[in-house]
Amino acid sequence: MVKEKFSSKREKFPPAQQWEVYKFRTSPKETEGTEIMKSRPGIIISSNELNKWGQRYIFLPITSKKFRKVYPFEIFIDFQGKKGKALPDQVKTYSHSRIVKKLGILDPKYYSEIEKRLKEVFGWR
């Protein structure tokens, strides 16, 4: 039987659910080149089971940066009235303690497109 372990920081949020959107705290010191450098929203893509028992979340960053260059695997989304794009080529894994706040739940109309683009990025058939 697996026992639940929660850090004091994790207790401020229940385990995240797949497709929820959170703001994550990141560190510019940990990034290079075109990697995402600042705290930003991200879509939780890890499974609910992993989210419940794991110590990290897998998430898809969202940017609202001017779209100078658009790649075919990026997904345009509208979240809470703001236009942005999800970046499946920059999937991140962060500790639960990096969550700043819950922003909401992604509209289900984007789920299949995100799954399709992730398969393309990772070469899954």
DODO-915176 format. One record per residue (C-alpha): residue in one letter; x, z, y. Coordinates in Angstrom, 2 decimals. Layout:
residues N
<atom><r>A</r><east>X</east><up>Z</up><north>Y</north></atom>
...
//
This chain:
residues 125
<atom><r>M</r><east>0.00</east><up>0.00</up><north>0.00</north></atom>
<atom><r>V</r><east>1.34</east><up>-0.94</up><north>3.43</north></atom>
<atom><r>K</r><east>1.19</east><up>1.76</up><north>6.07</north></atom>
<atom><r>E</r><east>0.47</east><up>0.85</up><north>9.66</north></atom>
<atom><r>K</r><east>3.27</east><up>1.47</up><north>12.12</north></atom>
<atom><r>F</r><east>2.69</east><up>1.13</up><north>15.83</north></atom>
<atom><r>S</r><east>5.14</east><up>1.73</up><north>18.63</north></atom>
<atom><r>S</r><east>3.88</east><up>3.59</up><north>21.66</north></atom>
<atom><r>K</r><east>4.02</east><up>0.34</up><north>23.65</north></atom>
<atom><r>R</r><east>1.96</east><up>-1.53</up><north>21.08</north></atom>
<atom><r>E</r><east>-0.79</east><up>1.05</up><north>21.17</north></atom>
<atom><r>K</r><east>-1.86</east><up>-0.08</up><north>24.64</north></atom>
<atom><r>F</r><east>-3.19</east><up>-3.29</up><north>23.05</north></atom>
<atom><r>P</r><east>-4.92</east><up>-3.78</up><north>19.71</north></atom>
<atom><r>P</r><east>-3.30</east><up>-6.48</up><north>17.58</north></atom>
<atom><r>A</r><east>-3.72</east><up>-9.88</up><north>19.22</north></atom>
<atom><r>Q</r><east>-5.89</east><up>-12.52</up><north>17.57</north></atom>
<atom><r>Q</r><east>-4.95</east><up>-16.12</up><north>17.02</north></atom>
<atom><r>W</r><east>-5.97</east><up>-18.31</up><north>20.01</north></atom>
<atom><r>E</r><east>-6.00</east><up>-15.44</up><north>22.48</north></atom>
<atom><r>V</r><east>-3.99</east><up>-15.98</up><north>25.66</north></atom>
<atom><r>Y</r><east>-1.63</east><up>-13.30</up><north>26.97</north></atom>
<atom><r>K</r><east>0.92</east><up>-13.05</up><north>29.72</north></atom>
<atom><r>F</r><east>4.34</east><up>-12.32</up><north>28.24</north></atom>
<atom><r>R</r><east>7.35</east><up>-10.80</up><north>29.97</north></atom>
<atom><r>T</r><east>10.48</east><up>-12.88</up><north>29.46</north></atom>
<atom><r>S</r><east>14.02</east><up>-12.62</up><north>30.73</north></atom>
<atom><r>P</r><east>15.83</east><up>-15.41</up><north>32.61</north></atom>
<atom><r>K</r><east>19.09</east><up>-14.02</up><north>31.22</north></atom>
<atom><r>E</r><east>18.04</east><up>-15.16</up><north>27.74</north></atom>
<atom><r>T</r><east>17.38</east><up>-18.79</up><north>28.65</north></atom>
<atom><r>E</r><east>19.41</east><up>-21.94</up><north>29.23</north></atom>
<atom><r>G</r><east>18.73</east><up>-25.47</up><north>30.44</north></atom>
<atom><r>T</r><east>15.07</east><up>-26.45</up><north>30.34</north></atom>
<atom><r>E</r><east>13.92</east><up>-23.37</up><north>28.38</north></atom>
<atom><r>I</r><east>11.10</east><up>-21.39</up><north>29.92</north></atom>
<atom><r>M</r><east>12.60</east><up>-18.78</up><north>32.23</north></atom>
<atom><r>K</r><east>9.86</east><up>-16.61</up><north>33.68</north></atom>
<atom><r>S</r><east>6.96</east><up>-14.51</up><north>32.53</north></atom>
<atom><r>R</r><east>4.07</east><up>-16.76</up><north>31.70</north></atom>
<atom><r>P</r><east>0.90</east><up>-17.12</up><north>29.70</north></atom>
<atom><r>G</r><east>1.05</east><up>-18.08</up><north>26.08</north></atom>
<atom><r>I</r><east>-1.42</east><up>-18.89</up><north>23.32</north></atom>
<atom><r>I</r><east>-1.03</east><up>-16.73</up><north>20.22</north></atom>
<atom><r>I</r><east>-0.61</east><up>-19.14</up><north>17.29</north></atom>
<atom><r>S</r><east>0.52</east><up>-16.68</up><north>14.61</north></atom>
<atom><r>S</r><east>-2.09</east><up>-15.77</up><north>12.00</north></atom>
<atom><r>N</r><east>-4.30</east><up>-12.74</up><north>12.43</north></atom>
<atom><r>E</r><east>-2.75</east><up>-11.20</up><north>9.30</north></atom>
<atom><r>L</r><east>0.77</east><up>-11.57</up><north>10.72</north></atom>
<atom><r>N</r><east>-0.42</east><up>-10.25</up><north>14.09</north></atom>
<atom><r>K</r><east>-1.85</east><up>-7.17</up><north>12.39</north></atom>
<atom><r>W</r><east>1.24</east><up>-6.24</up><north>10.38</north></atom>
<atom><r>G</r><east>4.16</east><up>-7.96</up><north>12.07</north></atom>
<atom><r>Q</r><east>6.15</east><up>-6.69</up><north>15.01</north></atom>
<atom><r>R</r><east>6.25</east><up>-10.01</up><north>16.85</north></atom>
<atom><r>Y</r><east>3.81</east><up>-12.67</up><north>17.97</north></atom>
<atom><r>I</r><east>4.38</east><up>-16.41</up><north>17.74</north></atom>
<atom><r>F</r><east>3.05</east><up>-18.07</up><north>20.84</north></atom>
<atom><r>L</r><east>2.82</east><up>-21.41</up><north>22.58</north></atom>
<atom><r>P</r><east>3.86</east><up>-21.22</up><north>26.23</north></atom>
<atom><r>I</r><east>1.60</east><up>-22.65</up><north>28.92</north></atom>
<atom><r>T</r><east>2.97</east><up>-24.09</up><north>32.15</north></atom>
<atom><r>S</r><east>1.24</east><up>-25.13</up><north>35.32</north></atom>
<atom><r>K</r><east>4.44</east><up>-26.60</up><north>36.76</north></atom>
<atom><r>K</r><east>4.07</east><up>-30.00</up><north>38.41</north></atom>
<atom><r>F</r><east>3.84</east><up>-32.60</up><north>35.69</north></atom>
<atom><r>R</r><east>6.80</east><up>-34.78</up><north>36.68</north></atom>
<atom><r>K</r><east>7.43</east><up>-35.73</up><north>33.09</north></atom>
<atom><r>V</r><east>4.83</east><up>-35.63</up><north>30.35</north></atom>
<atom><r>Y</r><east>5.78</east><up>-35.87</up><north>26.70</north></atom>
<atom><r>P</r><east>3.39</east><up>-37.21</up><north>24.05</north></atom>
<atom><r>F</r><east>3.33</east><up>-33.92</up><north>22.12</north></atom>
<atom><r>E</r><east>2.27</east><up>-31.77</up><north>25.11</north></atom>
<atom><r>I</r><east>-1.37</east><up>-30.72</up><north>25.37</north></atom>
<atom><r>F</r><east>-3.25</east><up>-30.67</up><north>28.65</north></atom>
<atom><r>I</r><east>-5.53</east><up>-27.67</up><north>28.86</north></atom>
<atom><r>D</r><east>-7.87</east><up>-26.09</up><north>31.35</north></atom>
<atom><r>F</r><east>-7.80</east><up>-22.31</up><north>31.06</north></atom>
<atom><r>Q</r><east>-9.95</east><up>-20.19</up><north>33.34</north></atom>
<atom><r>G</r><east>-10.21</east><up>-23.02</up><north>35.85</north></atom>
<atom><r>K</r><east>-6.46</east><up>-23.68</up><north>36.00</north></atom>
<atom><r>K</r><east>-4.95</east><up>-26.89</up><north>34.73</north></atom>
<atom><r>G</r><east>-1.80</east><up>-26.65</up><north>32.67</north></atom>
<atom><r>K</r><east>-0.13</east><up>-27.87</up><north>29.55</north></atom>
<atom><r>A</r><east>0.75</east><up>-26.14</up><north>26.31</north></atom>
<atom><r>L</r><east>4.32</east><up>-26.76</up><north>25.16</north></atom>
<atom><r>P</r><east>4.55</east><up>-27.00</up><north>21.35</north></atom>
<atom><r>D</r><east>8.24</east><up>-27.90</up><north>21.57</north></atom>
<atom><r>Q</r><east>8.94</east><up>-24.45</up><north>23.06</north></atom>
<atom><r>V</r><east>7.23</east><up>-22.18</up><north>20.53</north></atom>
<atom><r>K</r><east>8.41</east><up>-18.61</up><north>21.12</north></atom>
<atom><r>T</r><east>8.48</east><up>-15.38</up><north>19.13</north></atom>
<atom><r>Y</r><east>8.32</east><up>-12.17</up><north>21.12</north></atom>
<atom><r>S</r><east>7.96</east><up>-8.49</up><north>20.38</north></atom>
<atom><r>H</r><east>4.57</east><up>-6.90</up><north>20.98</north></atom>
<atom><r>S</r><east>6.22</east><up>-4.85</up><north>23.73</north></atom>
<atom><r>R</r><east>6.62</east><up>-8.01</up><north>25.86</north></atom>
<atom><r>I</r><east>2.88</east><up>-8.34</up><north>26.41</north></atom>
<atom><r>V</r><east>1.94</east><up>-7.77</up><north>30.03</north></atom>
<atom><r>K</r><east>-1.82</east><up>-8.33</up><north>29.77</north></atom>
<atom><r>K</r><east>-4.53</east><up>-10.18</up><north>27.93</north></atom>
<atom><r>L</r><east>-5.86</east><up>-13.16</up><north>29.88</north></atom>
<atom><r>G</r><east>-8.64</east><up>-14.35</up><north>27.58</north></atom>
<atom><r>I</r><east>-9.35</east><up>-16.67</up><north>24.66</north></atom>
<atom><r>L</r><east>-8.57</east><up>-20.38</up><north>24.56</north></atom>
<atom><r>D</r><east>-11.54</east><up>-22.74</up><north>24.35</north></atom>
<atom><r>P</r><east>-11.97</east><up>-23.82</up><north>20.68</north></atom>
<atom><r>K</r><east>-12.04</east><up>-27.48</up><north>21.75</north></atom>
<atom><r>Y</r><east>-8.21</east><up>-27.31</up><north>21.96</north></atom>
<atom><r>Y</r><east>-7.52</east><up>-25.82</up><north>18.51</north></atom>
<atom><r>S</r><east>-7.32</east><up>-29.03</up><north>16.47</north></atom>
<atom><r>E</r><east>-5.21</east><up>-30.81</up><north>19.09</north></atom>
<atom><r>I</r><east>-2.72</east><up>-27.94</up><north>19.15</north></atom>
<atom><r>E</r><east>-2.53</east><up>-27.89</up><north>15.34</north></atom>
<atom><r>K</r><east>-1.98</east><up>-31.67</up><north>15.32</north></atom>
<atom><r>R</r><east>0.81</east><up>-31.50</up><north>17.93</north></atom>
<atom><r>L</r><east>2.55</east><up>-28.62</up><north>16.14</north></atom>
<atom><r>K</r><east>2.58</east><up>-30.70</up><north>12.95</north></atom>
<atom><r>E</r><east>4.17</east><up>-33.57</up><north>14.90</north></atom>
<atom><r>V</r><east>6.80</east><up>-31.34</up><north>16.52</north></atom>
<atom><r>F</r><east>7.79</east><up>-29.75</up><north>13.19</north></atom>
<atom><r>G</r><east>7.46</east><up>-32.93</up><north>11.15</north></atom>
<atom><r>W</r><east>4.77</east><up>-31.47</up><north>8.88</north></atom>
<atom><r>R</r><east>2.49</east><up>-33.93</up><north>7.11</north></atom>
//
